[in-house]
Amino acid sequence: MEEIRLKDICDLDNGYAFKSDDYVESSNTLNCRMSNIRPDGSFDILYSAKYLPDEFVKKYKNYVLNDGDLIIAMTDMAGDPKILGVPTVVDTKGYKLLLNQRVGRLRFIRDGINADYLKFALQCKRVRDYLKMFAGGGVQLNVSKKDILNAPIRMRAIGEQQSIADLLKRIIKLQKLREQELQHFDNLIKARFVEMFGDQRYPQEPLDNNVYEMFIGPFGSALKNECFVEPENGYCMVYEQKHAIQKTMDVTTRYVNEKKYLELKRFSVYPGDIIVSCRGTIGEIFMVPKDAPLGIMHPSIMKIRLNTEKYDQKFFVLALEQYMNEHINEAKGSGVKMAVTATTLGKESFVIPPMEVQKQFADFVKQVDKSKVAIQKSLAETQLLFDKLMQDYFG
């Protein structure tokens, strides 16, 4: 094993600043942007695809990407960085690709380099932490070509690189299969919901009739960044949009002290409450677990406290998801600007089946969830193995 700097084996080519006016409705040429580098290090050229005229391939030939090229994100949003310094290997899927501004292409200047191995080496925590030290900017974080090329890398002989890369790729493939199994079970639940409740056989009522509380978090100025404290000084956590989007408590959490909590106590979140994302990525839903801690709402979420004599919570979450899919997601696709507000949602009518029928559905979900738990456990164990190997190989 050899400890080197990235500049010992690579140079970095910057992309071109294509303009939005350059985009066309359809072509065989795509602009490779930062968003095509996914947070997990995968590459998806069709994610929010932007097409360029086919003649641009000749005009900007120095920016053409090929299968197997290694690229890296040089910019990210300061508030919630996910891809800064994340590398990925290009898969053109048969398209012509042009490298966009603030995406760097790593060009090998030495033989005996496996692109997948180098991708994993750059993805390790040691290198990511190193790059974050140099990230600067305001709304956006930027890392320079110089700093990227100074990143520390553990290099090995080409045969060992290949073996390590193949092993890590097999683990990722297994993770993807487990994630697909989880998605299959989620789809099964949704299909059963439509089968049981999708034909309007049961009465409907405005949601306002069947909730105890439903409102959006405090006005933005009431919960500025300076209100947050370190966890050891925190009285309670803050429920944010990311909890609803990722549908888990297992995300980085911010806290406020007791004084701020008492000031905003009416925005408390309790176990069993339902939170909904209301800004940016809107319409995502999360039911706060029974063992979750007390918290307060961020301005970016809505809280719903159900009348549980009329609604089973698991049933209602699926009903609300169905509503979001039909109203919010369709509007997004049409380009219509949508928002989730307590006023508009409260006026919407939702089906109210007999409680025993809701319970039947909830029991079905419970059985499916048991199968999901086993898969989630396997997925977690696979992630632990991946993390250990990354630490062992790359530091």
C-alpha positions as a LaTeX table, in Angstrom:
\begin{tabular}{lrrr}
\hline
Residue & $x$ (\AA) & $y$ (\AA) & $z$ (\AA) \\
\hline
Met1 & 0.00 & 0.00 & 0.00 \\
Glu2 & 1.21 & 3.49 & $-0.88$ \\
Glu3 & 0.04 & 6.77 & 0.68 \\
Ile4 & $-0.11$ & 9.45 & $-2.03$ \\
Arg5 & $-1.90$ & 12.64 & $-3.01$ \\
Leu6 & $-4.53$ & 12.51 & $-5.71$ \\
Lys7 & $-2.43$ & 14.84 & $-7.87$ \\
Asp8 & 0.20 & 12.09 & $-8.11$ \\
Ile9 & $-2.13$ & 10.02 & $-10.28$ \\
Cys10 & $-4.77$ & 12.45 & $-11.61$ \\
Asp11 & $-5.41$ & 15.86 & $-13.05$ \\
Leu12 & $-8.82$ & 17.52 & $-12.93$ \\
Asp13 & $-10.76$ & 19.07 & $-15.83$ \\
Asn14 & $-13.49$ & 21.59 & $-15.04$ \\
Gly15 & $-16.81$ & 21.54 & $-16.87$ \\
Tyr16 & $-18.40$ & 24.19 & $-19.07$ \\
Ala17 & $-21.03$ & 26.70 & $-17.89$ \\
Phe18 & $-23.92$ & 25.75 & $-20.16$ \\
Lys19 & $-26.85$ & 28.16 & $-19.97$ \\
Ser20 & $-30.49$ & 27.32 & $-19.41$ \\
Asp21 & $-31.21$ & 28.86 & $-22.80$ \\
Asp22 & $-29.10$ & 26.09 & $-24.34$ \\
Tyr23 & $-31.51$ & 23.36 & $-23.26$ \\
Val24 & $-33.81$ & 21.66 & $-25.77$ \\
Glu25 & $-36.87$ & 19.50 & $-25.22$ \\
Ser26 & $-35.27$ & 16.31 & $-26.49$ \\
Ser27 & $-32.01$ & 15.09 & $-28.04$ \\
Asn28 & $-29.38$ & 12.37 & $-27.66$ \\
Thr29 & $-27.10$ & 14.76 & $-25.74$ \\
Leu30 & $-27.39$ & 15.36 & $-22.00$ \\
Asn31 & $-25.82$ & 17.90 & $-19.69$ \\
Cys32 & $-24.02$ & 16.08 & $-16.87$ \\
Arg33 & $-24.69$ & 18.17 & $-13.77$ \\
Met34 & $-24.05$ & 17.88 & $-10.06$ \\
Ser35 & $-27.51$ & 16.45 & $-9.45$ \\
Asn36 & $-26.64$ & 13.43 & $-11.60$ \\
Ile37 & $-24.14$ & 12.47 & $-8.89$ \\
Arg38 & $-26.32$ & 10.87 & $-6.23$ \\
Pro39 & $-25.46$ & 11.10 & $-2.50$ \\
Asp40 & $-24.66$ & 7.36 & $-2.35$ \\
Gly41 & $-22.02$ & 7.74 & $-5.08$ \\
Ser42 & $-24.14$ & 6.25 & $-7.86$ \\
Phe43 & $-24.61$ & 7.97 & $-11.22$ \\
Asp44 & $-28.02$ & 8.72 & $-12.75$ \\
Ile45 & $-27.85$ & 10.76 & $-15.95$ \\
Leu46 & $-31.65$ & 10.67 & $-16.32$ \\
Tyr47 & $-32.27$ & 12.28 & $-12.91$ \\
Ser48 & $-33.92$ & 15.62 & $-13.75$ \\
Ala49 & $-32.50$ & 15.24 & $-17.26$ \\
Lys50 & $-31.43$ & 18.35 & $-19.19$ \\
Tyr51 & $-30.95$ & 17.96 & $-22.95$ \\
Leu52 & $-28.55$ & 19.92 & $-25.14$ \\
Pro53 & $-28.48$ & 20.21 & $-28.95$ \\
Asp54 & $-26.70$ & 17.24 & $-30.54$ \\
Glu55 & $-24.38$ & 19.60 & $-32.45$ \\
Phe56 & $-22.91$ & 20.67 & $-29.08$ \\
Val57 & $-20.95$ & 17.39 & $-28.98$ \\
Lys58 & $-18.70$ & 18.67 & $-31.77$ \\
Lys59 & $-18.72$ & 22.29 & $-30.60$ \\
Tyr60 & $-17.71$ & 21.35 & $-27.02$ \\
Lys61 & $-15.72$ & 18.21 & $-27.77$ \\
Asn62 & $-13.29$ & 18.88 & $-24.91$ \\
Tyr63 & $-16.15$ & 18.39 & $-22.43$ \\
Val64 & $-17.47$ & 15.06 & $-23.76$ \\
Leu65 & $-17.74$ & 12.31 & $-21.12$ \\
Asn66 & $-17.35$ & 8.59 & $-21.79$ \\
Asp67 & $-18.35$ & 5.42 & $-19.96$ \\
Gly68 & $-15.97$ & 4.78 & $-17.08$ \\
Asp69 & $-14.90$ & 8.40 & $-16.61$ \\
Leu70 & $-14.53$ & 9.40 & $-12.96$ \\
Ile71 & $-16.19$ & 12.69 & $-12.00$ \\
Ile72 & $-16.60$ & 14.55 & $-8.71$ \\
Ala73 & $-19.03$ & 17.17 & $-7.34$ \\
Met74 & $-17.26$ & 20.46 & $-6.53$ \\
Thr75 & $-20.28$ & 22.39 & $-5.17$ \\
Asp76 & $-23.20$ & 21.72 & $-2.82$ \\
Met77 & $-25.82$ & 23.59 & $-0.81$ \\
Ala78 & $-24.44$ & 24.95 & 2.46 \\
Gly79 & $-27.51$ & 24.18 & 4.57 \\
Asp80 & $-27.63$ & 20.44 & 3.88 \\
Pro81 & $-24.61$ & 19.26 & 1.85 \\
Lys82 & $-25.01$ & 15.76 & 0.44 \\
Ile83 & $-22.76$ & 15.49 & $-2.61$ \\
Leu84 & $-19.82$ & 17.83 & $-2.01$ \\
Gly85 & $-16.70$ & 15.87 & $-2.93$ \\
Val86 & $-18.73$ & 12.77 & $-3.86$ \\
Pro87 & $-17.17$ & 10.89 & $-6.81$ \\
Thr88 & $-18.94$ & 8.62 & $-9.27$ \\
Val89 & $-18.18$ & 6.59 & $-12.39$ \\
Val90 & $-20.00$ & 7.70 & $-15.55$ \\
Asp91 & $-22.55$ & 5.41 & $-17.24$ \\
Thr92 & $-23.76$ & 7.13 & $-20.42$ \\
Lys93 & $-26.61$ & 4.67 & $-21.10$ \\
Gly94 & $-25.97$ & 5.28 & $-24.80$ \\
Tyr95 & $-26.32$ & 9.09 & $-24.61$ \\
Lys96 & $-23.71$ & 11.70 & $-25.44$ \\
Leu97 & $-22.75$ & 13.54 & $-22.25$ \\
Leu98 & $-21.22$ & 16.98 & $-21.77$ \\
Leu99 & $-19.54$ & 18.00 & $-18.52$ \\
Asn100 & $-21.21$ & 20.91 & $-16.75$ \\
Gln101 & $-19.68$ & 23.64 & $-14.59$ \\
Arg102 & $-18.66$ & 22.70 & $-11.02$ \\
Val103 & $-18.39$ & 19.03 & $-11.91$ \\
Gly104 & $-14.78$ & 17.92 & $-12.25$ \\
Arg105 & $-13.48$ & 15.07 & $-14.41$ \\
Leu106 & $-10.53$ & 13.22 & $-12.93$ \\
Arg107 & $-8.09$ & 12.37 & $-15.71$ \\
Phe108 & $-5.51$ & 9.69 & $-14.96$ \\
Ile109 & $-1.90$ & 10.73 & $-15.55$ \\
Arg110 & $-0.50$ & 7.37 & $-14.48$ \\
Asp111 & $-1.24$ & 3.82 & $-15.61$ \\
Gly112 & $-2.53$ & 1.11 & $-13.32$ \\
Ile113 & $-5.52$ & 2.97 & $-11.84$ \\
Asn114 & $-8.90$ & 1.30 & $-11.39$ \\
Ala115 & $-11.64$ & 3.95 & $-11.59$ \\
Asp116 & $-13.99$ & 2.08 & $-9.22$ \\
Tyr117 & $-11.24$ & 1.66 & $-6.63$ \\
Leu118 & $-10.38$ & 5.36 & $-6.80$ \\
Lys119 & $-14.07$ & 6.24 & $-6.49$ \\
Phe120 & $-14.28$ & 4.29 & $-3.22$ \\
Ala121 & $-11.01$ & 5.80 & $-2.00$ \\
Leu122 & $-12.40$ & 9.30 & $-2.56$ \\
Gln123 & $-15.70$ & 8.34 & $-0.95$ \\
Cys124 & $-14.17$ & 7.31 & 2.38 \\
Lys125 & $-14.78$ & 9.38 & 5.49 \\
Arg126 & $-11.16$ & 10.47 & 5.78 \\
Val127 & $-11.17$ & 12.12 & 2.33 \\
Arg128 & $-14.68$ & 13.55 & 2.71 \\
Asp129 & $-13.71$ & 15.17 & 6.02 \\
Tyr130 & $-10.54$ & 16.51 & 4.43 \\
Leu131 & $-12.45$ & 18.17 & 1.58 \\
Lys132 & $-15.02$ & 19.68 & 3.94 \\
Met133 & $-12.22$ & 21.53 & 5.72 \\
Phe134 & $-11.59$ & 23.54 & 2.57 \\
Ala135 & $-15.20$ & 24.06 & 1.47 \\
Gly136 & $-16.08$ & 27.74 & 1.36 \\
Gly137 & $-18.87$ & 29.96 & 0.11 \\
Gly138 & $-22.19$ & 31.42 & 1.21 \\
Val139 & $-25.40$ & 29.73 & 0.13 \\
Gln140 & $-23.27$ & 27.23 & $-1.78$ \\
Leu141 & $-20.19$ & 25.37 & $-0.62$ \\
Asn142 & $-17.33$ & 25.08 & $-3.10$ \\
Val143 & $-14.16$ & 23.04 & $-3.08$ \\
Ser144 & $-11.29$ & 23.99 & $-5.39$ \\
Lys145 & $-9.39$ & 21.93 & $-7.94$ \\
Lys146 & $-6.21$ & 22.39 & $-5.88$ \\
Asp147 & $-7.80$ & 21.06 & $-2.70$ \\
Ile148 & $-9.33$ & 18.06 & $-4.46$ \\
Leu149 & $-6.00$ & 17.13 & $-6.03$ \\
Asn150 & $-4.32$ & 17.35 & $-2.61$ \\
Ala151 & $-6.67$ & 14.74 & $-1.12$ \\
Pro152 & $-4.84$ & 11.83 & 0.59 \\
Ile153 & $-5.26$ & 8.48 & $-1.16$ \\
Arg154 & $-4.22$ & 4.93 & $-0.27$ \\
Met155 & $-3.07$ & 3.23 & $-3.46$ \\
Arg156 & $-2.39$ & $-0.45$ & $-4.11$ \\
Ala157 & $-1.29$ & $-2.64$ & $-7.00$ \\
Ile158 & $-3.82$ & $-2.83$ & $-9.83$ \\
Gly159 & $-4.81$ & $-6.44$ & $-9.03$ \\
Glu160 & $-5.56$ & $-5.58$ & $-5.41$ \\
Gln161 & $-7.47$ & $-2.46$ & $-6.51$ \\
Gln162 & $-9.65$ & $-4.64$ & $-8.74$ \\
Ser163 & $-10.36$ & $-7.17$ & $-5.98$ \\
Ile164 & $-11.30$ & $-4.51$ & $-3.43$ \\
Ala165 & $-13.50$ & $-2.62$ & $-5.90$ \\
Asp166 & $-15.28$ & $-5.83$ & $-6.96$ \\
Leu167 & $-15.99$ & $-6.79$ & $-3.34$ \\
Leu168 & $-17.40$ & $-3.38$ & $-2.45$ \\
Lys169 & $-19.50$ & $-3.33$ & $-5.64$ \\
Arg170 & $-20.98$ & $-6.73$ & $-4.75$ \\
Ile171 & $-21.97$ & $-5.44$ & $-1.32$ \\
Ile172 & $-23.64$ & $-2.39$ & $-2.90$ \\
Lys173 & $-25.51$ & $-4.66$ & $-5.33$ \\
Leu174 & $-26.77$ & $-6.72$ & $-2.38$ \\
Gln175 & $-27.90$ & $-3.51$ & $-0.64$ \\
Lys176 & $-29.83$ & $-2.48$ & $-3.76$ \\
Leu177 & $-31.58$ & $-5.86$ & $-3.85$ \\
Arg178 & $-32.62$ & $-5.49$ & $-0.21$ \\
Glu179 & $-33.90$ & $-1.97$ & $-0.91$ \\
Gln180 & $-35.92$ & $-3.31$ & $-3.86$ \\
Glu181 & $-37.46$ & $-5.95$ & $-1.58$ \\
Leu182 & $-38.50$ & $-3.23$ & 0.86 \\
Gln183 & $-40.01$ & $-1.23$ & $-2.00$ \\
His184 & $-41.93$ & $-4.33$ & $-3.11$ \\
Phe185 & $-43.53$ & $-4.62$ & 0.34 \\
Asp186 & $-44.39$ & $-0.90$ & 0.34 \\
Asn187 & $-46.04$ & $-1.32$ & $-3.04$ \\
Leu188 & $-47.96$ & $-4.32$ & $-1.71$ \\
Ile189 & $-49.38$ & $-2.21$ & 1.13 \\
Lys190 & $-50.41$ & 0.56 & $-1.26$ \\
Ala191 & $-52.07$ & $-1.91$ & $-3.62$ \\
Arg192 & $-54.05$ & $-3.43$ & $-0.74$ \\
Phe193 & $-55.14$ & 0.04 & 0.35 \\
Val194 & $-56.52$ & 0.81 & $-3.11$ \\
Glu195 & $-58.22$ & $-2.58$ & $-3.25$ \\
Met196 & $-59.97$ & $-2.08$ & 0.11 \\
Phe197 & $-60.79$ & 1.65 & $-0.03$ \\
Gly198 & $-60.44$ & 2.93 & $-3.56$ \\
Asp199 & $-63.99$ & 2.45 & $-4.86$ \\
Gln200 & $-65.78$ & 5.05 & $-2.67$ \\
Arg201 & $-67.89$ & 2.44 & $-0.88$ \\
Tyr202 & $-67.40$ & 4.27 & 2.43 \\
Pro203 & $-68.48$ & 7.80 & 3.46 \\
Gln204 & $-66.13$ & 10.78 & 3.33 \\
Glu205 & $-65.75$ & 13.82 & 5.56 \\
Pro206 & $-63.57$ & 16.95 & 5.59 \\
Leu207 & $-60.37$ & 16.27 & 7.48 \\
Asp208 & $-61.07$ & 19.22 & 9.82 \\
Asn209 & $-63.93$ & 17.19 & 11.30 \\
Asn210 & $-61.60$ & 14.45 & 12.51 \\
Val211 & $-58.42$ & 16.06 & 13.82 \\
Tyr212 & $-57.64$ & 17.60 & 17.18 \\
Glu213 & $-54.81$ & 19.76 & 15.85 \\
Met214 & $-53.46$ & 20.62 & 12.41 \\
Phe215 & $-51.16$ & 23.56 & 11.80 \\
Ile216 & $-47.79$ & 24.57 & 10.37 \\
Gly217 & $-44.71$ & 25.28 & 12.50 \\
Pro218 & $-43.82$ & 28.68 & 13.97 \\
Phe219 & $-43.06$ & 31.69 & 11.80 \\
Gly220 & $-39.50$ & 31.43 & 10.47 \\
Ser221 & $-38.07$ & 34.24 & 12.58 \\
Ala222 & $-39.16$ & 32.44 & 15.76 \\
Leu223 & $-36.69$ & 29.62 & 15.11 \\
Lys224 & $-33.56$ & 31.06 & 13.53 \\
Asn225 & $-30.28$ & 29.19 & 13.37 \\
Glu226 & $-29.02$ & 30.98 & 16.46 \\
Cys227 & $-31.84$ & 29.37 & 18.47 \\
Phe228 & $-30.26$ & 25.93 & 18.17 \\
Val229 & $-27.93$ & 24.60 & 20.86 \\
Glu230 & $-25.54$ & 21.67 & 21.21 \\
Pro231 & $-27.22$ & 18.34 & 22.11 \\
Glu232 & $-25.74$ & 18.32 & 25.61 \\
Asn233 & $-27.41$ & 21.70 & 26.26 \\
Gly234 & $-30.68$ & 20.79 & 24.57 \\
Tyr235 & $-34.00$ & 20.51 & 26.34 \\
Cys236 & $-35.85$ & 19.02 & 23.35 \\
Met237 & $-35.27$ & 18.18 & 19.71 \\
Val238 & $-36.62$ & 19.97 & 16.64 \\
Tyr239 & $-38.75$ & 17.97 & 14.20 \\
Glu240 & $-37.79$ & 19.07 & 10.71 \\
Gln241 & $-38.64$ & 18.39 & 7.11 \\
Lys242 & $-35.86$ & 15.81 & 6.81 \\
His243 & $-37.66$ & 13.58 & 9.34 \\
Ala244 & $-40.72$ & 13.53 & 7.07 \\
Ile245 & $-38.73$ & 13.09 & 3.86 \\
Gln246 & $-36.52$ & 10.29 & 5.15 \\
Lys247 & $-39.34$ & 8.83 & 7.28 \\
Thr248 & $-37.06$ & 8.12 & 10.21 \\
Met249 & $-35.77$ & 9.54 & 13.48 \\
Asp250 & $-32.28$ & 8.39 & 12.52 \\
Val251 & $-31.08$ & 11.67 & 11.04 \\
Thr252 & $-28.90$ & 14.47 & 12.38 \\
Thr253 & $-31.07$ & 16.36 & 14.85 \\
Arg254 & $-31.01$ & 19.93 & 16.15 \\
Tyr255 & $-32.01$ & 21.02 & 19.64 \\
Val256 & $-33.31$ & 24.04 & 21.55 \\
Asn257 & $-33.00$ & 24.94 & 25.23 \\
Glu258 & $-35.85$ & 24.98 & 27.74 \\
Lys259 & $-36.48$ & 28.72 & 27.38 \\
Lys260 & $-37.03$ & 28.42 & 23.62 \\
Tyr261 & $-39.21$ & 25.36 & 24.12 \\
Leu262 & $-41.46$ & 27.16 & 26.62 \\
Glu263 & $-41.72$ & 30.08 & 24.19 \\
Leu264 & $-42.87$ & 27.73 & 21.40 \\
Lys265 & $-44.61$ & 25.12 & 23.53 \\
Arg266 & $-47.82$ & 25.25 & 21.52 \\
Phe267 & $-45.82$ & 23.82 & 18.59 \\
Ser268 & $-44.92$ & 20.68 & 20.55 \\
Val269 & $-44.69$ & 17.33 & 18.74 \\
Tyr270 & $-45.63$ & 14.18 & 20.63 \\
Pro271 & $-45.38$ & 10.44 & 19.83 \\
Gly272 & $-48.19$ & 9.47 & 17.48 \\
Asp273 & $-48.39$ & 12.88 & 15.79 \\
Ile274 & $-48.13$ & 12.94 & 12.00 \\
Ile275 & $-45.78$ & 15.44 & 10.37 \\
Val276 & $-45.89$ & 16.56 & 6.74 \\
Ser277 & $-43.17$ & 18.38 & 4.78 \\
Cys278 & $-44.39$ & 21.75 & 3.49 \\
Arg279 & $-41.42$ & 23.39 & 1.74 \\
Gly280 & $-39.23$ & 22.33 & $-1.16$ \\
Thr281 & $-39.92$ & 18.59 & $-1.19$ \\
Ile282 & $-43.54$ & 18.85 & $-0.14$ \\
Gly283 & $-46.12$ & 16.26 & 0.81 \\
Glu284 & $-43.82$ & 13.73 & 2.51 \\
Ile285 & $-45.40$ & 12.10 & 5.59 \\
Phe286 & $-44.02$ & 10.56 & 8.77 \\
Met287 & $-45.83$ & 9.19 & 11.82 \\
Val288 & $-43.77$ & 9.98 & 14.92 \\
Pro289 & $-42.97$ & 6.67 & 16.70 \\
Lys290 & $-44.36$ & 5.81 & 20.12 \\
Asp291 & $-40.90$ & 5.94 & 21.70 \\
Ala292 & $-39.91$ & 9.25 & 20.11 \\
Pro293 & $-38.84$ & 12.13 & 22.36 \\
Leu294 & $-40.71$ & 15.36 & 22.94 \\
Gly295 & $-39.92$ & 18.01 & 20.35 \\
Ile296 & $-41.09$ & 21.19 & 18.68 \\
Met297 & $-41.93$ & 21.88 & 15.06 \\
His298 & $-39.70$ & 23.52 & 12.49 \\
Pro299 & $-41.50$ & 26.05 & 10.25 \\
Ser300 & $-41.11$ & 23.67 & 7.29 \\
Ile301 & $-43.52$ & 21.03 & 8.60 \\
Met302 & $-47.20$ & 20.62 & 9.43 \\
Lys303 & $-48.41$ & 18.61 & 12.41 \\
Ile304 & $-51.61$ & 16.55 & 12.43 \\
Arg305 & $-53.04$ & 15.05 & 15.60 \\
Leu306 & $-55.83$ & 12.67 & 14.69 \\
Asn307 & $-59.08$ & 11.84 & 16.40 \\
Thr308 & $-58.14$ & 8.20 & 16.94 \\
Glu309 & $-61.78$ & 7.26 & 17.59 \\
Lys310 & $-62.43$ & 7.94 & 13.90 \\
Tyr311 & $-59.08$ & 6.99 & 12.34 \\
Asp312 & $-56.50$ & 4.28 & 12.82 \\
Gln313 & $-53.18$ & 6.08 & 12.39 \\
Lys314 & $-51.58$ & 3.62 & 9.95 \\
Phe315 & $-54.70$ & 3.65 & 7.81 \\
Phe316 & $-54.78$ & 7.45 & 7.77 \\
Val317 & $-51.11$ & 7.78 & 6.79 \\
Leu318 & $-51.79$ & 5.63 & 3.71 \\
Ala319 & $-54.92$ & 7.66 & 2.93 \\
Leu320 & $-52.94$ & 10.89 & 3.20 \\
Glu321 & $-50.16$ & 9.47 & 1.00 \\
Gln322 & $-52.78$ & 8.58 & $-1.59$ \\
Tyr323 & $-54.06$ & 12.15 & $-1.50$ \\
Met324 & $-50.55$ & 13.57 & $-1.88$ \\
Asn325 & $-49.81$ & 11.30 & $-4.84$ \\
Glu326 & $-52.99$ & 12.38 & $-6.61$ \\
His327 & $-52.87$ & 16.11 & $-5.87$ \\
Ile328 & $-49.35$ & 17.25 & $-5.06$ \\
Asn329 & $-47.25$ & 15.00 & $-7.30$ \\
Glu330 & $-49.50$ & 15.43 & $-10.33$ \\
Ala331 & $-49.34$ & 19.19 & $-9.90$ \\
Lys332 & $-45.54$ & 19.05 & $-9.72$ \\
Gly333 & $-45.44$ & 17.20 & $-13.01$ \\
Ser334 & $-47.66$ & 19.77 & $-14.68$ \\
Gly335 & $-45.49$ & 22.67 & $-13.52$ \\
Val336 & $-48.24$ & 24.09 & $-11.27$ \\
Lys337 & $-46.84$ & 25.55 & $-8.05$ \\
Met338 & $-48.36$ & 23.75 & $-5.08$ \\
Ala339 & $-48.17$ & 24.10 & $-1.32$ \\
Val340 & $-49.46$ & 22.14 & 1.64 \\
Thr341 & $-51.44$ & 24.27 & 4.09 \\
Ala342 & $-53.63$ & 23.34 & 7.03 \\
Thr343 & $-56.48$ & 25.41 & 5.59 \\
Thr344 & $-56.62$ & 23.68 & 2.21 \\
Leu345 & $-55.92$ & 20.20 & 3.58 \\
Gly346 & $-58.56$ & 20.57 & 6.29 \\
Lys347 & $-61.25$ & 21.17 & 3.67 \\
Glu348 & $-60.38$ & 18.03 & 1.72 \\
Ser349 & $-62.64$ & 15.02 & 2.19 \\
Phe350 & $-61.14$ & 11.71 & 3.30 \\
Val351 & $-62.76$ & 8.29 & 3.40 \\
Ile352 & $-63.84$ & 7.01 & 6.82 \\
Pro353 & $-64.34$ & 3.23 & 6.79 \\
Pro354 & $-65.67$ & 1.47 & 9.89 \\
Met355 & $-62.95$ & 1.20 & 12.52 \\
Glu356 & $-62.96$ & $-2.60$ & 12.34 \\
Val357 & $-62.15$ & $-2.38$ & 8.60 \\
Gln358 & $-59.38$ & 0.11 & 9.29 \\
Lys359 & $-58.04$ & $-2.30$ & 11.92 \\
Gln360 & $-58.06$ & $-5.13$ & 9.39 \\
Phe361 & $-55.93$ & $-3.05$ & 7.11 \\
Ala362 & $-53.65$ & $-2.06$ & 10.00 \\
Asp363 & $-53.21$ & $-5.76$ & 10.90 \\
Phe364 & $-52.23$ & $-6.48$ & 7.29 \\
Val365 & $-49.67$ & $-3.67$ & 7.43 \\
Lys366 & $-48.36$ & $-5.05$ & 10.73 \\
Gln367 & $-47.76$ & $-8.47$ & 9.16 \\
Val368 & $-45.99$ & $-6.96$ & 6.18 \\
Asp369 & $-43.90$ & $-4.82$ & 8.53 \\
Lys370 & $-42.65$ & $-8.01$ & 10.24 \\
Ser371 & $-41.22$ & $-9.15$ & 6.90 \\
Lys372 & $-39.71$ & $-5.72$ & 6.35 \\
Val373 & $-37.98$ & $-5.81$ & 9.75 \\
Ala374 & $-35.94$ & $-8.87$ & 8.76 \\
Ile375 & $-34.87$ & $-7.21$ & 5.51 \\
Gln376 & $-34.04$ & $-3.95$ & 7.28 \\
Lys377 & $-31.89$ & $-5.87$ & 9.76 \\
Ser378 & $-30.02$ & $-7.54$ & 6.92 \\
Leu379 & $-29.63$ & $-4.18$ & 5.20 \\
Ala380 & $-28.22$ & $-2.62$ & 8.37 \\
Glu381 & $-25.75$ & $-5.49$ & 8.80 \\
Thr382 & $-24.65$ & $-5.13$ & 5.19 \\
Gln383 & $-24.09$ & $-1.41$ & 5.71 \\
Leu384 & $-21.98$ & $-2.10$ & 8.80 \\
Leu385 & $-19.86$ & $-4.52$ & 6.77 \\
Phe386 & $-19.45$ & $-1.96$ & 3.98 \\
Asp387 & $-18.45$ & 0.76 & 6.46 \\
Lys388 & $-15.92$ & $-1.54$ & 8.16 \\
Leu389 & $-14.31$ & $-2.51$ & 4.86 \\
Met390 & $-14.14$ & 1.13 & 3.76 \\
Gln391 & $-12.37$ & 1.96 & 7.04 \\
Asp392 & $-10.02$ & $-1.00$ & 6.71 \\
Tyr393 & $-9.06$ & $-0.27$ & 3.12 \\
Phe394 & $-9.05$ & 3.52 & 3.02 \\
Gly395 & $-8.80$ & 4.80 & 6.59 \\
\hline
\end{tabular}
